[in-house]
Amino acid sequence: MGNGNQAIHRHRQHGRLPAGRDHIPDAYLEAAIRSELNKPTDPITSDDMRSMTYFSAYGLGIVDLTGLEYATGLTDMSLGGNQIASLAPIAGLTGLAH
């Protein structure tokens, strides 16, 4: 495990995501996640992300899904109307049905 992966693993164990905007670089995605979690300013924790089962962010200008890989509880998601460049960040979310 490289140094970056060790840091992320350590943060996950303590319920925190890595500091800074590295884990959710798309400001529109971060705003949508904050809205969904009703968490306008506090740090978004890994527990917060795991708690999301539904996520809708239609037409918000999102291009990068990096950060959603932490939302392992998602079963339903709607992202239509965005310019998403890659689905790779959510490829491991095996619980997604929609």
BELVEN-V493765 format. One record per run of one state. SS is the DSSP state (A for helix, B for strand, O for the rest). FROM is the first residue (numbers start at 1). TO is the last residue. Records with the same first field share a line. If there is no record, write none. Layout:
SS->FROM-TO, FROM-TO
This chain:
O->1-2, 14-15, 17-21, 25-26, 38-44, 52-53, 57-67, 71-75, 79-87, 91-98
A->3-13, 22-24, 27-37, 46-51, 68-70, 88-90
B->16-16, 45-45, 54-56, 76-78
